[in-house]
Amino acid sequence: EVQLQAFGGGLVQAGGSLRLSCAASGITSDDYVIGWFRQAPGKEREGVSCISGTDGSTYYGASVKGRFTISNDNAKNTVYLQMNSLQPEDTAVYYCAAGQPIWSQTAQESSYYYTGQGTQVTVSS
């Protein structure tokens, strides 16, 4: 059984930082692309970032580029999302997903096989 467990969310003030973790089981993360998605109330889910377990290639959405950093530890089957300079508009439930998407489709959650439960990130102004 494949499980993706996201944790590390919380409440932080604007300008603060959080690090999210996505722990995978039932798959070998170095065979997959692991992506982070987020969904704010009343908004569609959007792709935030992803990393290829095969070659380490990364993708960042325009709204987080320069502020968020994704990394992986294949030995631990875990992917991290370091989020700096957080803003209220970053408030959302963050989800991680695993799949083998075509790289041009890595921002589309429909391209992934598995999605875990989310972790809430709240940024206060």
PyMOL commands that set and color helices and strands:
alter all, ss='L'
color gray80, all
select helices_A, chain A and resi 29-31+74-76+88-90+103-105+109-111
alter helices_A, ss='H'
color red, helices_A
select strands_A, chain A and resi 3-7+10-13+18-25+33-39+46-52+58-60+68-73+78-83+92-99+112-115+119-124
alter strands_A, ss='S'
color yellow, strands_A
deselect
rebuild
show_as cartoon
